[in-house]
Amino acid sequence: MNCTSCKPKTCKASQSCGSESFISNDIIEEYKIPKNQKIAQSAAKLVDGMKAGNYSRISEMIEFIKDMQYKNVGFAYCFGMENEVRAIKTIFKDNGIKVSAISCSIGGINQDDVNDTSCIHKVSCNPLGQAHQLNSEKTDFAIIIGICLGHDILLQRKLECDFSTLIVKDRVHRHNPILGIQEFNHLSN
């Protein structure tokens, strides 16, 4: 399936194109599961509630957390973004949200201990440790901030709560990966 090549875009007119691998009524029933319904409703307040395009991602997260009534919010962050995380944590605190912040270096585990092919005996990122810590703190919503590609996958596999990403690490484009499109457009010209 390749939606980008579709010309009629019947889905935008609330009609199936017939290419999907699911039965729409089954998916609708999944949305009716209370935990999914609550998230769908909270997301709709941001998207359909005339707020889309008016809120920054941080503001959206604050509104979403409040609407979902999350009590234990945790940041899983890259140590290299600790100053930014302090600032974000202050914003959340000023908005009445309690946050714990877990650095990628938690536990002080060395790279050669977590990667069988590494001979680097310096501290490693520890996304599995971050997830364990957030889970032990009964985090009900985790926010991922600047975790490296691959490490984010390990973190997300282990989290036992809802999560979303605030900052995607892209050192080349100042953590704005969509700017990478320009890089490839330039190469094709």
C-alpha positions as CSV (number, residue, x, y, z in Angstrom):
1,M,0.0,0.0,0.0
2,N,1.3,3.5,-0.8
3,C,-1.1,6.2,0.2
4,T,1.3,8.9,-1.2
5,S,0.6,7.6,-4.8
6,C,-3.2,7.5,-4.4
7,K,-5.0,10.0,-6.6
8,P,-8.6,9.8,-5.6
9,K,-7.9,10.1,-1.8
10,T,-11.3,8.5,-1.1
11,C,-10.3,8.2,2.6
12,K,-10.5,11.9,2.9
13,A,-14.2,11.7,1.9
14,S,-14.9,9.0,4.6
15,Q,-14.8,6.2,2.1
16,S,-12.5,3.2,2.0
17,C,-10.2,2.7,-1.0
18,G,-10.5,-1.1,-0.4
19,S,-6.7,-1.5,-0.1
20,E,-6.4,-1.6,3.7
21,S,-5.7,-4.8,5.6
22,F,-8.3,-4.3,8.3
23,I,-12.0,-4.3,8.6
24,S,-13.1,-0.8,9.5
25,N,-15.8,-1.9,11.9
26,D,-13.2,-3.9,13.9
27,I,-11.0,-0.8,14.1
28,I,-13.9,1.3,15.3
29,E,-14.5,-1.3,18.0
30,E,-10.9,-0.9,19.1
31,Y,-11.4,2.8,19.5
32,K,-14.4,2.1,21.8
33,I,-12.1,0.4,24.3
34,P,-12.1,2.8,27.2
35,K,-8.4,3.4,27.4
36,N,-8.3,4.1,23.6
37,Q,-11.4,6.2,23.7
38,K,-9.9,8.5,26.4
39,I,-6.8,9.1,24.4
40,A,-8.9,9.7,21.2
41,Q,-11.0,12.2,23.0
42,S,-8.0,14.1,24.5
43,A,-6.2,14.1,21.1
44,A,-9.4,15.5,19.4
45,K,-9.6,18.3,21.9
46,L,-6.2,19.4,20.7
47,V,-6.7,18.8,17.0
48,D,-10.4,19.4,16.5
49,G,-10.9,21.9,19.3
50,M,-9.5,24.8,17.3
51,K,-6.1,24.5,19.0
52,A,-4.2,22.8,16.2
53,G,-1.6,25.3,15.0
54,N,-2.0,27.5,18.0
55,Y,-0.1,25.5,20.6
56,S,3.5,24.5,20.7
57,R,4.3,20.8,21.3
58,I,5.1,21.6,24.9
59,S,1.8,23.4,25.4
60,E,0.0,20.5,23.7
61,M,1.7,18.0,26.1
62,I,0.7,20.1,29.1
63,E,-2.9,20.2,28.0
64,F,-2.9,16.5,27.1
65,I,-1.4,15.5,30.5
66,K,-4.0,17.6,32.3
67,D,-6.9,16.2,30.2
68,M,-5.7,12.6,30.6
69,Q,-5.2,13.2,34.3
70,Y,-1.8,11.7,34.3
71,K,-0.3,11.9,37.8
72,N,3.2,10.5,37.3
73,V,5.0,12.1,34.4
74,G,8.5,11.1,33.6
75,F,11.2,12.4,31.2
76,A,13.6,9.9,29.6
77,Y,16.2,12.2,28.3
78,C,19.7,12.4,26.8
79,F,22.3,13.7,29.2
80,G,23.5,16.1,26.5
81,M,20.1,17.9,26.8
82,E,20.1,18.3,30.5
83,N,19.9,22.1,30.4
84,E,16.9,22.0,28.1
85,V,15.3,19.3,30.3
86,R,15.7,21.5,33.4
87,A,13.9,24.4,31.6
88,I,11.1,22.1,30.3
89,K,10.7,20.6,33.8
90,T,10.3,24.1,35.2
91,I,7.6,24.9,32.6
92,F,5.8,21.7,33.6
93,K,6.1,22.4,37.3
94,D,4.8,25.9,36.8
95,N,1.8,24.3,35.1
96,G,1.1,22.1,38.1
97,I,2.7,18.9,36.7
98,K,5.0,16.8,38.8
99,V,7.8,15.3,36.7
100,S,10.7,12.9,37.4
101,A,13.6,13.2,34.9
102,I,15.8,10.1,34.2
103,S,19.1,10.6,32.3
104,C,20.4,8.2,29.7
105,S,23.5,7.6,31.9
106,I,21.4,6.2,34.8
107,G,23.3,3.4,36.5
108,G,26.7,4.3,35.2
109,I,27.0,1.2,33.0
110,N,29.9,1.0,30.6
111,Q,29.5,0.6,26.8
112,D,31.5,-2.6,26.7
113,D,29.0,-4.1,29.2
114,V,25.9,-3.5,27.1
115,N,27.4,-4.0,23.6
116,D,29.3,-7.2,23.0
117,T,31.2,-5.7,20.1
118,S,32.4,-2.6,21.9
119,C,35.8,-2.1,23.5
120,I,34.9,1.3,24.8
121,H,35.1,1.3,28.6
122,K,33.2,4.5,29.2
123,V,29.6,5.2,30.3
124,S,26.9,4.0,27.9
125,C,23.4,5.2,27.3
126,N,21.1,3.0,29.3
127,P,17.6,3.2,27.7
128,L,16.6,-0.1,29.3
129,G,17.6,1.3,32.7
130,Q,15.6,4.5,32.0
131,A,12.5,2.4,31.3
132,H,13.0,0.2,34.4
133,Q,13.3,3.4,36.5
134,L,10.2,5.0,35.0
135,N,8.3,1.7,35.4
136,S,9.4,1.4,39.1
137,E,8.2,4.9,39.7
138,K,4.8,4.0,38.3
139,T,5.0,6.5,35.5
140,D,1.8,6.8,33.6
141,F,3.1,9.1,30.9
142,A,6.7,9.2,29.7
143,I,8.1,12.0,27.5
144,I,11.1,11.1,25.4
145,I,13.6,13.9,25.0
146,G,16.6,13.6,22.6
147,I,17.2,9.8,23.0
148,C,19.4,8.4,20.2
149,L,18.0,6.3,17.4
150,G,18.0,2.7,18.5
151,H,18.1,3.6,22.1
152,D,14.7,5.1,21.7
153,I,13.5,1.7,20.4
154,L,14.8,-0.2,23.4
155,L,13.3,2.4,25.8
156,Q,9.9,2.2,24.1
157,R,9.9,-1.6,24.0
158,K,10.3,-1.7,27.8
159,L,8.1,1.2,28.9
160,E,4.9,0.1,30.7
161,C,3.0,3.4,30.2
162,D,1.8,5.8,27.5
163,F,4.6,7.8,25.9
164,S,5.3,10.5,23.4
165,T,8.3,12.2,22.0
166,L,9.0,15.9,22.6
167,I,12.4,16.2,20.9
168,V,13.9,13.9,18.3
169,K,17.7,13.9,18.3
170,D,19.1,15.4,15.1
171,R,22.4,17.1,15.8
172,V,22.9,18.2,12.2
173,H,19.6,20.1,12.0
174,R,19.4,21.3,15.6
175,H,16.8,18.6,16.5
176,N,14.5,19.6,13.7
177,P,14.7,16.5,11.4
178,I,12.3,17.8,8.8
179,L,15.1,20.1,7.7
180,G,16.9,17.0,6.4
181,I,14.5,16.9,3.4
182,Q,16.3,20.0,2.0
183,E,19.6,18.1,2.2
184,F,18.3,15.3,0.0
185,N,16.4,17.7,-2.4
186,H,19.7,19.5,-2.9
187,L,21.5,16.2,-3.8
188,S,18.9,15.3,-6.4
189,N,19.1,18.6,-8.3
